Amino acid sequence: MNIIICDDRIDDRNNLSDLLSDYGEKKNYEFAITEYDSGEQLCEEQSALEACQLLFLDINMQGMDGLKTAMRIKEKYPKLPVVLVTAYMNYALDGYKVKASRFLLKR
């Protein structure tokens, strides 16, 4: 499975990547994980988005935030599952605007 993690904090990207890798090893799933540190950078990577099967997207990022990034991506890839990642529950309702598949709360 091709997974993209987009978060402007390297520690958060690494934590999520490690969690996914550990899960994959336990369940015998293969994940190809690609990381991006900005919504702008991710939106420019059309070939990565075309191959992506699951996107983890931080909501609160510098520059283009995760909600704007999700809106742009969903316009072109409406069936791509997006998991919004946030440390703030008050953003959860905004996820409905971009038809997020799930929410993941950071610790």
Gaussian input, Z-matrix of N, CA and C with variables (Angstrom, degrees):
# hf/3-21g

backbone

0 1
 N
 C     1     B1
 C     2     B2     1     A1
 N     3     B3     2     A2     1     D1
 C     4     B4     3     A3     2     D2
 C     5     B5     4     A4     3     D3
 N     6     B6     5     A5     4     D4
 C     7     B7     6     A6     5     D5
 C     8     B8     7     A7     6     D6
 N     9     B9     8     A8     7     D7
 C    10    B10     9     A9     8     D8
 C    11    B11    10    A10     9     D9
 N    12    B12    11    A11    10    D10
 C    13    B13    12    A12    11    D11
 C    14    B14    13    A13    12    D12
 N    15    B15    14    A14    13    D13
 C    16    B16    15    A15    14    D14
 C    17    B17    16    A16    15    D15
 N    18    B18    17    A17    16    D16
 C    19    B19    18    A18    17    D17
 C    20    B20    19    A19    18    D18
 N    21    B21    20    A20    19    D19
 C    22    B22    21    A21    20    D20
 C    23    B23    22    A22    21    D21
 N    24    B24    23    A23    22    D22
 C    25    B25    24    A24    23    D23
 C    26    B26    25    A25    24    D24
 N    27    B27    26    A26    25    D25
 C    28    B28    27    A27    26    D26
 C    29    B29    28    A28    27    D27
 N    30    B30    29    A29    28    D28
 C    31    B31    30    A30    29    D29
 C    32    B32    31    A31    30    D30
 N    33    B33    32    A32    31    D31
 C    34    B34    33    A33    32    D32
 C    35    B35    34    A34    33    D33
 N    36    B36    35    A35    34    D34
 C    37    B37    36    A36    35    D35
 C    38    B38    37    A37    36    D36
 N    39    B39    38    A38    37    D37
 C    40    B40    39    A39    38    D38
 C    41    B41    40    A40    39    D39
 N    42    B42    41    A41    40    D40
 C    43    B43    42    A42    41    D41
 C    44    B44    43    A43    42    D42
 N    45    B45    44    A44    43    D43
 C    46    B46    45    A45    44    D44
 C    47    B47    46    A46    45    D45
 N    48    B48    47    A47    46    D46
 C    49    B49    48    A48    47    D47
 C    50    B50    49    A49    48    D48
 N    51    B51    50    A50    49    D49
 C    52    B52    51    A51    50    D50
 C    53    B53    52    A52    51    D51
 N    54    B54    53    A53    52    D52
 C    55    B55    54    A54    53    D53
 C    56    B56    55    A55    54    D54
 N    57    B57    56    A56    55    D55
 C    58    B58    57    A57    56    D56
 C    59    B59    58    A58    57    D57
 N    60    B60    59    A59    58    D58
 C    61    B61    60    A60    59    D59
 C    62    B62    61    A61    60    D60
 N    63    B63    62    A62    61    D61
 C    64    B64    63    A63    62    D62
 C    65    B65    64    A64    63    D63
 N    66    B66    65    A65    64    D64
 C    67    B67    66    A66    65    D65
 C    68    B68    67    A67    66    D66
 N    69    B69    68    A68    67    D67
 C    70    B70    69    A69    68    D68
 C    71    B71    70    A70    69    D69
 N    72    B72    71    A71    70    D70
 C    73    B73    72    A72    71    D71
 C    74    B74    73    A73    72    D72
 N    75    B75    74    A74    73    D73
 C    76    B76    75    A75    74    D74
 C    77    B77    76    A76    75    D75
 N    78    B78    77    A77    76    D76
 C    79    B79    78    A78    77    D77
 C    80    B80    79    A79    78    D78
 N    81    B81    80    A80    79    D79
 C    82    B82    81    A81    80    D80
 C    83    B83    82    A82    81    D81
 N    84    B84    83    A83    82    D82
 C    85    B85    84    A84    83    D83
 C    86    B86    85    A85    84    D84
 N    87    B87    86    A86    85    D85
 C    88    B88    87    A87    86    D86
 C    89    B89    88    A88    87    D87
 N    90    B90    89    A89    88    D88
 C    91    B91    90    A90    89    D89
 C    92    B92    91    A91    90    D90
 N    93    B93    92    A92    91    D91
 C    94    B94    93    A93    92    D92
 C    95    B95    94    A94    93    D93
 N    96    B96    95    A95    94    D94
 C    97    B97    96    A96    95    D95
 C    98    B98    97    A97    96    D96
 N    99    B99    98    A98    97    D97
 C   100   B100    99    A99    98    D98
 C   101   B101   100   A100    99    D99
 N   102   B102   101   A101   100   D100
 C   103   B103   102   A102   101   D101
 C   104   B104   103   A103   102   D102
 N   105   B105   104   A104   103   D103
 C   106   B106   105   A105   104   D104
 C   107   B107   106   A106   105   D105
 N   108   B108   107   A107   106   D106
 C   109   B109   108   A108   107   D107
 C   110   B110   109   A109   108   D108
 N   111   B111   110   A110   109   D109
 C   112   B112   111   A111   110   D110
 C   113   B113   112   A112   111   D111
 N   114   B114   113   A113   112   D112
 C   115   B115   114   A114   113   D113
 C   116   B116   115   A115   114   D114
 N   117   B117   116   A116   115   D115
 C   118   B118   117   A117   116   D116
 C   119   B119   118   A118   117   D117
 N   120   B120   119   A119   118   D118
 C   121   B121   120   A120   119   D119
 C   122   B122   121   A121   120   D120
 N   123   B123   122   A122   121   D121
 C   124   B124   123   A123   122   D122
 C   125   B125   124   A124   123   D123
 N   126   B126   125   A125   124   D124
 C   127   B127   126   A126   125   D125
 C   128   B128   127   A127   126   D126
 N   129   B129   128   A128   127   D127
 C   130   B130   129   A129   128   D128
 C   131   B131   130   A130   129   D129
 N   132   B132   131   A131   130   D130
 C   133   B133   132   A132   131   D131
 C   134   B134   133   A133   132   D132
 N   135   B135   134   A134   133   D133
 C   136   B136   135   A135   134   D134
 C   137   B137   136   A136   135   D135
 N   138   B138   137   A137   136   D136
 C   139   B139   138   A138   137   D137
 C   140   B140   139   A139   138   D138
 N   141   B141   140   A140   139   D139
 C   142   B142   141   A141   140   D140
 C   143   B143   142   A142   141   D141
 N   144   B144   143   A143   142   D142
 C   145   B145   144   A144   143   D143
 C   146   B146   145   A145   144   D144
 N   147   B147   146   A146   145   D145
 C   148   B148   147   A147   146   D146
 C   149   B149   148   A148   147   D147
 N   150   B150   149   A149   148   D148
 C   151   B151   150   A150   149   D149
 C   152   B152   151   A151   150   D150
 N   153   B153   152   A152   151   D151
 C   154   B154   153   A153   152   D152
 C   155   B155   154   A154   153   D153
 N   156   B156   155   A155   154   D154
 C   157   B157   156   A156   155   D155
 C   158   B158   157   A157   156   D156
 N   159   B159   158   A158   157   D157
 C   160   B160   159   A159   158   D158
 C   161   B161   160   A160   159   D159
 N   162   B162   161   A161   160   D160
 C   163   B163   162   A162   161   D161
 C   164   B164   163   A163   162   D162
 N   165   B165   164   A164   163   D163
 C   166   B166   165   A165   164   D164
 C   167   B167   166   A166   165   D165
 N   168   B168   167   A167   166   D166
 C   169   B169   168   A168   167   D167
 C   170   B170   169   A169   168   D168
 N   171   B171   170   A170   169   D169
 C   172   B172   171   A171   170   D170
 C   173   B173   172   A172   171   D171
 N   174   B174   173   A173   172   D172
 C   175   B175   174   A174   173   D173
 C   176   B176   175   A175   174   D174
 N   177   B177   176   A176   175   D175
 C   178   B178   177   A177   176   D176
 C   179   B179   178   A178   177   D177
 N   180   B180   179   A179   178   D178
 C   181   B181   180   A180   179   D179
 C   182   B182   181   A181   180   D180
 N   183   B183   182   A182   181   D181
 C   184   B184   183   A183   182   D182
 C   185   B185   184   A184   183   D183
 N   186   B186   185   A185   184   D184
 C   187   B187   186   A186   185   D185
 C   188   B188   187   A187   186   D186
 N   189   B189   188   A188   187   D187
 C   190   B190   189   A189   188   D188
 C   191   B191   190   A190   189   D189
 N   192   B192   191   A191   190   D190
 C   193   B193   192   A192   191   D191
 C   194   B194   193   A193   192   D192
 N   195   B195   194   A194   193   D193
 C   196   B196   195   A195   194   D194
 C   197   B197   196   A196   195   D195
 N   198   B198   197   A197   196   D196
 C   199   B199   198   A198   197   D197
 C   200   B200   199   A199   198   D198
 N   201   B201   200   A200   199   D199
 C   202   B202   201   A201   200   D200
 C   203   B203   202   A202   201   D201
 N   204   B204   203   A203   202   D202
 C   205   B205   204   A204   203   D203
 C   206   B206   205   A205   204   D204
 N   207   B207   206   A206   205   D205
 C   208   B208   207   A207   206   D206
 C   209   B209   208   A208   207   D207
 N   210   B210   209   A209   208   D208
 C   211   B211   210   A210   209   D209
 C   212   B212   211   A211   210   D210
 N   213   B213   212   A212   211   D211
 C   214   B214   213   A213   212   D212
 C   215   B215   214   A214   213   D213
 N   216   B216   215   A215   214   D214
 C   217   B217   216   A216   215   D215
 C   218   B218   217   A217   216   D216
 N   219   B219   218   A218   217   D217
 C   220   B220   219   A219   218   D218
 C   221   B221   220   A220   219   D219
 N   222   B222   221   A221   220   D220
 C   223   B223   222   A222   221   D221
 C   224   B224   223   A223   222   D222
 N   225   B225   224   A224   223   D223
 C   226   B226   225   A225   224   D224
 C   227   B227   226   A226   225   D225
 N   228   B228   227   A227   226   D226
 C   229   B229   228   A228   227   D227
 C   230   B230   229   A229   228   D228
 N   231   B231   230   A230   229   D229
 C   232   B232   231   A231   230   D230
 C   233   B233   232   A232   231   D231
 N   234   B234   233   A233   232   D232
 C   235   B235   234   A234   233   D233
 C   236   B236   235   A235   234   D234
 N   237   B237   236   A236   235   D235
 C   238   B238   237   A237   236   D236
 C   239   B239   238   A238   237   D237
 N   240   B240   239   A239   238   D238
 C   241   B241   240   A240   239   D239
 C   242   B242   241   A241   240   D240
 N   243   B243   242   A242   241   D241
 C   244   B244   243   A243   242   D242
 C   245   B245   244   A244   243   D243
 N   246   B246   245   A245   244   D244
 C   247   B247   246   A246   245   D245
 C   248   B248   247   A247   246   D246
 N   249   B249   248   A248   247   D247
 C   250   B250   249   A249   248   D248
 C   251   B251   250   A250   249   D249
 N   252   B252   251   A251   250   D250
 C   253   B253   252   A252   251   D251
 C   254   B254   253   A253   252   D252
 N   255   B255   254   A254   253   D253
 C   256   B256   255   A255   254   D254
 C   257   B257   256   A256   255   D255
 N   258   B258   257   A257   256   D256
 C   259   B259   258   A258   257   D257
 C   260   B260   259   A259   258   D258
 N   261   B261   260   A260   259   D259
 C   262   B262   261   A261   260   D260
 C   263   B263   262   A262   261   D261
 N   264   B264   263   A263   262   D262
 C   265   B265   264   A264   263   D263
 C   266   B266   265   A265   264   D264
 N   267   B267   266   A266   265   D265
 C   268   B268   267   A267   266   D266
 C   269   B269   268   A268   267   D267
 N   270   B270   269   A269   268   D268
 C   271   B271   270   A270   269   D269
 C   272   B272   271   A271   270   D270
 N   273   B273   272   A272   271   D271
 C   274   B274   273   A273   272   D272
 C   275   B275   274   A274   273   D273
 N   276   B276   275   A275   274   D274
 C   277   B277   276   A276   275   D275
 C   278   B278   277   A277   276   D276
 N   279   B279   278   A278   277   D277
 C   280   B280   279   A279   278   D278
 C   281   B281   280   A280   279   D279
 N   282   B282   281   A281   280   D280
 C   283   B283   282   A282   281   D281
 C   284   B284   283   A283   282   D282
 N   285   B285   284   A284   283   D283
 C   286   B286   285   A285   284   D284
 C   287   B287   286   A286   285   D285
 N   288   B288   287   A287   286   D286
 C   289   B289   288   A288   287   D287
 C   290   B290   289   A289   288   D288
 N   291   B291   290   A290   289   D289
 C   292   B292   291   A291   290   D290
 C   293   B293   292   A292   291   D291
 N   294   B294   293   A293   292   D292
 C   295   B295   294   A294   293   D293
 C   296   B296   295   A295   294   D294
 N   297   B297   296   A296   295   D295
 C   298   B298   297   A297   296   D296
 C   299   B299   298   A298   297   D297
 N   300   B300   299   A299   298   D298
 C   301   B301   300   A300   299   D299
 C   302   B302   301   A301   300   D300
 N   303   B303   302   A302   301   D301
 C   304   B304   303   A303   302   D302
 C   305   B305   304   A304   303   D303
 N   306   B306   305   A305   304   D304
 C   307   B307   306   A306   305   D305
 C   308   B308   307   A307   306   D306
 N   309   B309   308   A308   307   D307
 C   310   B310   309   A309   308   D308
 C   311   B311   310   A310   309   D309
 N   312   B312   311   A311   310   D310
 C   313   B313   312   A312   311   D311
 C   314   B314   313   A313   312   D312
 N   315   B315   314   A314   313   D313
 C   316   B316   315   A315   314   D314
 C   317   B317   316   A316   315   D315
 N   318   B318   317   A317   316   D316
 C   319   B319   318   A318   317   D317
 C   320   B320   319   A319   318   D318

   B1=1.4524
   B2=1.5286
   B3=1.3072
   B4=1.4618
   B5=1.5240
   B6=1.3218
   B7=1.4588
   B8=1.5174
   B9=1.3321
   B10=1.4668
   B11=1.5204
   B12=1.3273
   B13=1.4558
   B14=1.5183
   B15=1.3306
   B16=1.4626
   B17=1.5280
   B18=1.3252
   B19=1.4619
   B20=1.5201
   B21=1.3175
   B22=1.4620
   B23=1.5308
   B24=1.3205
   B25=1.4637
   B26=1.5261
   B27=1.3279
   B28=1.4632
   B29=1.5239
   B30=1.3254
   B31=1.4699
   B32=1.5253
   B33=1.3208
   B34=1.4684
   B35=1.5291
   B36=1.3314
   B37=1.4721
   B38=1.5229
   B39=1.3310
   B40=1.4647
   B41=1.5227
   B42=1.3337
   B43=1.4673
   B44=1.5204
   B45=1.3274
   B46=1.4571
   B47=1.5215
   B48=1.3062
   B49=1.4609
   B50=1.5261
   B51=1.3290
   B52=1.4657
   B53=1.5262
   B54=1.3399
   B55=1.4633
   B56=1.5306
   B57=1.3251
   B58=1.4602
   B59=1.5278
   B60=1.3191
   B61=1.4634
   B62=1.5229
   B63=1.3299
   B64=1.4697
   B65=1.5270
   B66=1.3145
   B67=1.4632
   B68=1.5263
   B69=1.3206
   B70=1.4561
   B71=1.5140
   B72=1.3275
   B73=1.4665
   B74=1.5254
   B75=1.3260
   B76=1.4701
   B77=1.5239
   B78=1.3222
   B79=1.4683
   B80=1.5259
   B81=1.3360
   B82=1.4516
   B83=1.5378
   B84=1.3358
   B85=1.4633
   B86=1.5160
   B87=1.3102
   B88=1.4632
   B89=1.5152
   B90=1.3167
   B91=1.4537
   B92=1.5275
   B93=1.3202
   B94=1.4606
   B95=1.5225
   B96=1.3249
   B97=1.4615
   B98=1.5253
   B99=1.3270
   B100=1.4575
   B101=1.5206
   B102=1.3285
   B103=1.4649
   B104=1.5284
   B105=1.3342
   B106=1.4612
   B107=1.5211
   B108=1.3399
   B109=1.4642
   B110=1.5185
   B111=1.3275
   B112=1.4643
   B113=1.5230
   B114=1.3224
   B115=1.4501
   B116=1.5164
   B117=1.3192
   B118=1.4673
   B119=1.5245
   B120=1.3301
   B121=1.4633
   B122=1.5294
   B123=1.3179
   B124=1.4566
   B125=1.5269
   B126=1.3163
   B127=1.4691
   B128=1.5226
   B129=1.3197
   B130=1.4663
   B131=1.5247
   B132=1.3065
   B133=1.4668
   B134=1.5308
   B135=1.3293
   B136=1.4617
   B137=1.5268
   B138=1.3195
   B139=1.4669
   B140=1.5270
   B141=1.3259
   B142=1.4688
   B143=1.5222
   B144=1.3201
   B145=1.4664
   B146=1.5227
   B147=1.3241
   B148=1.4590
   B149=1.5264
   B150=1.3304
   B151=1.4702
   B152=1.5255
   B153=1.3166
   B154=1.4567
   B155=1.5267
   B156=1.3372
   B157=1.4652
   B158=1.5223
   B159=1.3340
   B160=1.4598
   B161=1.5192
   B162=1.3377
   B163=1.4626
   B164=1.5256
   B165=1.3324
   B166=1.4637
   B167=1.5205
   B168=1.3182
   B169=1.4567
   B170=1.5174
   B171=1.3278
   B172=1.4532
   B173=1.5227
   B174=1.3137
   B175=1.4660
   B176=1.5210
   B177=1.3187
   B178=1.4607
   B179=1.5281
   B180=1.3454
   B181=1.4690
   B182=1.5196
   B183=1.3220
   B184=1.4619
   B185=1.5289
   B186=1.3145
   B187=1.4636
   B188=1.5212
   B189=1.3255
   B190=1.4617
   B191=1.5287
   B192=1.3250
   B193=1.4671
   B194=1.5254
   B195=1.3234
   B196=1.4541
   B197=1.5081
   B198=1.3265
   B199=1.4712
   B200=1.5250
   B201=1.3254
   B202=1.4698
   B203=1.5287
   B204=1.3305
   B205=1.4654
   B206=1.5251
   B207=1.3288
   B208=1.4644
   B209=1.5229
   B210=1.3260
   B211=1.4636
   B212=1.5155
   B213=1.3281
   B214=1.4688
   B215=1.5234
   B216=1.3215
   B217=1.4579
   B218=1.5236
   B219=1.3260
   B220=1.4666
   B221=1.5288
   B222=1.3335
   B223=1.4672
   B224=1.5232
   B225=1.3159
   B226=1.4621
   B227=1.5287
   B228=1.3204
   B229=1.4701
   B230=1.5318
   B231=1.3188
   B232=1.4651
   B233=1.5287
   B234=1.3149
   B235=1.4667
   B236=1.5237
   B237=1.3211
   B238=1.4646
   B239=1.5294
   B240=1.3341
   B241=1.4682
   B242=1.5287
   B243=1.3193
   B244=1.4603
   B245=1.5191
   B246=1.3250
   B247=1.4549
   B248=1.5228
   B249=1.3192
   B250=1.4595
   B251=1.5219
   B252=1.3147
   B253=1.4563
   B254=1.5200
   B255=1.3380
   B256=1.4536
   B257=1.5173
   B258=1.2968
   B259=1.4637
   B260=1.5229
   B261=1.3320
   B262=1.4607
   B263=1.5332
   B264=1.3080
   B265=1.4558
   B266=1.5317
   B267=1.3401
   B268=1.4586
   B269=1.5366
   B270=1.3355
   B271=1.4644
   B272=1.5205
   B273=1.3135
   B274=1.4637
   B275=1.5299
   B276=1.3141
   B277=1.4655
   B278=1.5187
   B279=1.3358
   B280=1.4647
   B281=1.5241
   B282=1.3197
   B283=1.4541
   B284=1.5177
   B285=1.3148
   B286=1.4613
   B287=1.5242
   B288=1.3200
   B289=1.4652
   B290=1.5216
   B291=1.3227
   B292=1.4594
   B293=1.5259
   B294=1.3185
   B295=1.4634
   B296=1.5308
   B297=1.3204
   B298=1.4597
   B299=1.5185
   B300=1.3087
   B301=1.4585
   B302=1.5148
   B303=1.3177
   B304=1.4589
   B305=1.5288
   B306=1.3384
   B307=1.4562
   B308=1.5118
   B309=1.3127
   B310=1.4500
   B311=1.5156
   B312=1.3129
   B313=1.4501
   B314=1.5171
   B315=1.3409
   B316=1.4715
   B317=1.5173
   B318=1.3043
   B319=1.4709
   B320=1.4958
   A1=108.02
   A2=116.64
   A3=122.86
   A4=109.39
   A5=115.20
   A6=122.14
   A7=109.34
   A8=115.37
   A9=121.23
   A10=108.20
   A11=114.72
   A12=122.22
   A13=106.89
   A14=116.26
   A15=121.06
   A16=108.08
   A17=115.83
   A18=122.51
   A19=107.04
   A20=117.17
   A21=119.59
   A22=113.40
   A23=117.36
   A24=121.04
   A25=109.71
   A26=115.35
   A27=120.32
   A28=111.97
   A29=117.69
   A30=120.02
   A31=111.06
   A32=116.77
   A33=120.05
   A34=111.07
   A35=116.82
   A36=119.98
   A37=110.25
   A38=115.49
   A39=119.73
   A40=111.61
   A41=117.73
   A42=120.93
   A43=111.11
   A44=116.77
   A45=120.27
   A46=111.20
   A47=117.16
   A48=121.30
   A49=110.77
   A50=116.71
   A51=120.84
   A52=111.43
   A53=116.76
   A54=120.34
   A55=111.15
   A56=116.03
   A57=119.98
   A58=111.45
   A59=116.38
   A60=120.24
   A61=111.17
   A62=116.60
   A63=120.54
   A64=111.31
   A65=116.52
   A66=120.97
   A67=110.58
   A68=116.22
   A69=120.84
   A70=112.51
   A71=115.93
   A72=119.64
   A73=110.84
   A74=117.30
   A75=120.97
   A76=111.98
   A77=116.98
   A78=121.53
   A79=112.79
   A80=116.05
   A81=121.93
   A82=112.46
   A83=116.42
   A84=123.01
   A85=108.16
   A86=115.24
   A87=119.73
   A88=109.18
   A89=115.75
   A90=122.11
   A91=109.53
   A92=115.94
   A93=121.97
   A94=105.39
   A95=116.31
   A96=121.09
   A97=109.46
   A98=115.31
   A99=122.45
   A100=107.59
   A101=115.88
   A102=120.39
   A103=110.99
   A104=113.76
   A105=121.75
   A106=108.24
   A107=115.40
   A108=118.69
   A109=114.22
   A110=117.08
   A111=119.38
   A112=110.61
   A113=114.75
   A114=120.34
   A115=112.20
   A116=115.96
   A117=120.17
   A118=110.72
   A119=115.51
   A120=120.55
   A121=110.23
   A122=116.82
   A123=121.00
   A124=111.46
   A125=117.62
   A126=121.28
   A127=112.49
   A128=117.40
   A129=121.39
   A130=112.26
   A131=117.95
   A132=122.55
   A133=111.33
   A134=115.78
   A135=121.01
   A136=112.87
   A137=118.25
   A138=119.42
   A139=110.84
   A140=117.74
   A141=120.83
   A142=110.44
   A143=117.02
   A144=120.54
   A145=111.39
   A146=117.37
   A147=120.25
   A148=111.38
   A149=116.86
   A150=121.48
   A151=112.53
   A152=116.98
   A153=121.73
   A154=111.61
   A155=114.61
   A156=120.42
   A157=112.15
   A158=116.57
   A159=121.88
   A160=108.47
   A161=115.52
   A162=121.32
   A163=109.95
   A164=115.40
   A165=122.06
   A166=106.66
   A167=116.45
   A168=121.48
   A169=110.72
   A170=116.53
   A171=121.24
   A172=108.96
   A173=116.54
   A174=119.87
   A175=111.38
   A176=116.88
   A177=121.52
   A178=110.47
   A179=115.63
   A180=121.12
   A181=109.70
   A182=115.04
   A183=120.68
   A184=108.55
   A185=116.87
   A186=120.28
   A187=109.80
   A188=116.41
   A189=121.15
   A190=108.41
   A191=116.08
   A192=118.47
   A193=110.33
   A194=116.14
   A195=121.47
   A196=114.27
   A197=117.19
   A198=119.15
   A199=111.09
   A200=117.08
   A201=119.85
   A202=110.55
   A203=115.31
   A204=119.88
   A205=109.70
   A206=116.70
   A207=120.87
   A208=111.51
   A209=117.53
   A210=120.70
   A211=111.15
   A212=116.16
   A213=119.83
   A214=111.51
   A215=116.18
   A216=119.85
   A217=110.95
   A218=117.47
   A219=121.41
   A220=111.98
   A221=117.97
   A222=120.03
   A223=110.53
   A224=116.21
   A225=121.03
   A226=112.57
   A227=116.54
   A228=121.91
   A229=109.00
   A230=117.70
   A231=120.81
   A232=114.65
   A233=118.11
   A234=120.28
   A235=113.25
   A236=118.03
   A237=121.13
   A238=109.70
   A239=117.77
   A240=119.59
   A241=110.66
   A242=115.26
   A243=121.76
   A244=108.61
   A245=115.36
   A246=121.84
   A247=106.26
   A248=116.09
   A249=120.15
   A250=108.96
   A251=115.08
   A252=122.19
   A253=107.54
   A254=116.19
   A255=119.37
   A256=111.21
   A257=115.61
   A258=121.78
   A259=110.18
   A260=116.78
   A261=121.24
   A262=110.20
   A263=116.43
   A264=120.78
   A265=113.23
   A266=117.76
   A267=119.74
   A268=112.64
   A269=118.10
   A270=121.03
   A271=112.47
   A272=117.52
   A273=121.40
   A274=112.52
   A275=118.12
   A276=120.35
   A277=112.69
   A278=116.62
   A279=119.87
   A280=111.70
   A281=116.54
   A282=120.21
   A283=113.31
   A284=116.65
   A285=119.39
   A286=111.06
   A287=117.36
   A288=120.86
   A289=111.53
   A290=116.80
   A291=120.64
   A292=111.79
   A293=116.34
   A294=122.36
   A295=111.63
   A296=115.08
   A297=120.24
   A298=109.92
   A299=115.74
   A300=120.58
   A301=111.37
   A302=116.98
   A303=123.10
   A304=109.63
   A305=113.57
   A306=121.88
   A307=108.31
   A308=115.99
   A309=121.90
   A310=106.83
   A311=116.22
   A312=121.68
   A313=110.26
   A314=115.68
   A315=120.91
   A316=108.67
   A317=114.63
   A318=119.95
   A319=109.94
   D1=133.36
   D2=177.45
   D3=-91.95
   D4=118.75
   D5=-177.31
   D6=-120.81
   D7=139.16
   D8=173.33
   D9=-115.39
   D10=135.56
   D11=172.20
   D12=-116.25
   D13=124.37
   D14=178.59
   D15=-122.98
   D16=113.13
   D17=-179.01
   D18=-155.71
   D19=138.07
   D20=-178.32
   D21=-79.44
   D22=-7.22
   D23=178.17
   D24=-104.84
   D25=117.68
   D26=-176.73
   D27=-61.16
   D28=-37.45
   D29=179.45
   D30=-62.04
   D31=-40.64
   D32=179.46
   D33=-68.96
   D34=-38.29
   D35=176.24
   D36=-62.55
   D37=-45.89
   D38=-179.32
   D39=-63.48
   D40=-42.07
   D41=179.84
   D42=-61.14
   D43=-47.38
   D44=-179.52
   D45=-66.12
   D46=-41.47
   D47=178.06
   D48=-60.87
   D49=-42.88
   D50=178.16
   D51=-63.74
   D52=-42.60
   D53=178.48
   D54=-61.26
   D55=-44.54
   D56=179.53
   D57=-65.32
   D58=-41.97
   D59=179.31
   D60=-63.41
   D61=-44.17
   D62=177.50
   D63=-60.95
   D64=-43.60
   D65=178.56
   D66=-61.98
   D67=-44.28
   D68=179.57
   D69=-60.68
   D70=-40.90
   D71=178.42
   D72=-65.02
   D73=-43.50
   D74=-178.73
   D75=-65.78
   D76=-36.70
   D77=-175.90
   D78=-98.37
   D79=1.52
   D80=-179.14
   D81=61.54
   D82=41.51
   D83=174.74
   D84=-105.71
   D85=146.99
   D86=175.38
   D87=-103.61
   D88=124.41
   D89=177.22
   D90=-117.97
   D91=132.96
   D92=168.84
   D93=-104.55
   D94=111.42
   D95=-173.87
   D96=-107.85
   D97=126.46
   D98=176.32
   D99=-117.13
   D100=137.87
   D101=-176.18
   D102=-115.99
   D103=143.13
   D104=175.33
   D105=-132.52
   D106=148.94
   D107=-177.94
   D108=-107.21
   D109=5.89
   D110=176.93
   D111=-156.08
   D112=150.52
   D113=176.63
   D114=-64.25
   D115=-37.43
   D116=179.54
   D117=-61.16
   D118=-46.30
   D119=-179.69
   D120=-62.02
   D121=-44.63
   D122=-178.98
   D123=-61.94
   D124=-44.65
   D125=-177.63
   D126=-63.14
   D127=-22.24
   D128=178.47
   D129=-81.95
   D130=-14.87
   D131=-174.55
   D132=-94.27
   D133=70.91
   D134=-175.75
   D135=-61.48
   D136=-39.84
   D137=-178.43
   D138=-67.00
   D139=-36.66
   D140=177.10
   D141=-67.02
   D142=-40.93
   D143=179.29
   D144=-66.81
   D145=-37.09
   D146=178.53
   D147=-64.14
   D148=-34.20
   D149=-179.23
   D150=-86.32
   D151=-14.89
   D152=-174.95
   D153=-68.54
   D154=138.00
   D155=177.75
   D156=-113.47
   D157=-13.63
   D158=178.20
   D159=-157.94
   D160=129.82
   D161=-177.64
   D162=-118.93
   D163=124.32
   D164=171.32
   D165=-101.61
   D166=122.82
   D167=-171.08
   D168=-131.64
   D169=117.05
   D170=176.44
   D171=-67.77
   D172=139.32
   D173=-179.78
   D174=-79.30
   D175=-46.50
   D176=-172.91
   D177=-95.36
   D178=91.33
   D179=178.99
   D180=-125.52
   D181=156.06
   D182=173.68
   D183=-67.28
   D184=153.73
   D185=-179.05
   D186=71.67
   D187=-129.49
   D188=178.72
   D189=-73.59
   D190=118.66
   D191=-178.83
   D192=-73.97
   D193=171.57
   D194=-175.69
   D195=-64.22
   D196=-33.01
   D197=179.73
   D198=-68.23
   D199=-43.39
   D200=177.51
   D201=-65.81
   D202=-38.82
   D203=177.88
   D204=-62.18
   D205=-46.45
   D206=179.50
   D207=-60.85
   D208=-40.84
   D209=178.96
   D210=-60.22
   D211=-45.55
   D212=179.97
   D213=-64.37
   D214=-42.74
   D215=-178.26
   D216=-69.01
   D217=-41.60
   D218=-178.61
   D219=-66.49
   D220=-25.57
   D221=176.13
   D222=-61.62
   D223=-40.09
   D224=-176.81
   D225=-93.84
   D226=-30.79
   D227=-177.45
   D228=-128.11
   D229=71.08
   D230=-173.08
   D231=-65.30
   D232=-22.49
   D233=-178.15
   D234=-93.68
   D235=-2.61
   D236=-180.00
   D237=-68.88
   D238=121.43
   D239=177.56
   D240=-69.07
   D241=128.10
   D242=179.64
   D243=-118.00
   D244=126.59
   D245=173.81
   D246=-106.28
   D247=115.61
   D248=178.35
   D249=-83.13
   D250=130.96
   D251=-178.15
   D252=-111.89
   D253=129.83
   D254=-177.82
   D255=-152.84
   D256=155.22
   D257=173.14
   D258=-96.82
   D259=-2.00
   D260=-173.40
   D261=-125.88
   D262=113.34
   D263=-178.50
   D264=-63.14
   D265=-25.80
   D266=-178.04
   D267=-64.41
   D268=-12.87
   D269=176.28
   D270=-84.56
   D271=-13.09
   D272=-172.47
   D273=-56.34
   D274=-42.67
   D275=-179.00
   D276=-63.03
   D277=-31.66
   D278=178.61
   D279=-64.30
   D280=-22.63
   D281=179.65
   D282=-63.40
   D283=-25.82
   D284=178.24
   D285=-65.57
   D286=-27.49
   D287=179.37
   D288=-65.34
   D289=-28.31
   D290=-178.09
   D291=-108.80
   D292=10.59
   D293=178.48
   D294=54.59
   D295=49.09
   D296=177.53
   D297=-63.46
   D298=143.52
   D299=179.14
   D300=-76.70
   D301=-38.19
   D302=-177.99
   D303=-155.35
   D304=172.18
   D305=174.28
   D306=-126.60
   D307=144.95
   D308=176.57
   D309=-128.03
   D310=123.58
   D311=-178.46
   D312=-92.11
   D313=125.35
   D314=177.19
   D315=-75.71
   D316=153.12
   D317=174.89
   D318=-97.83

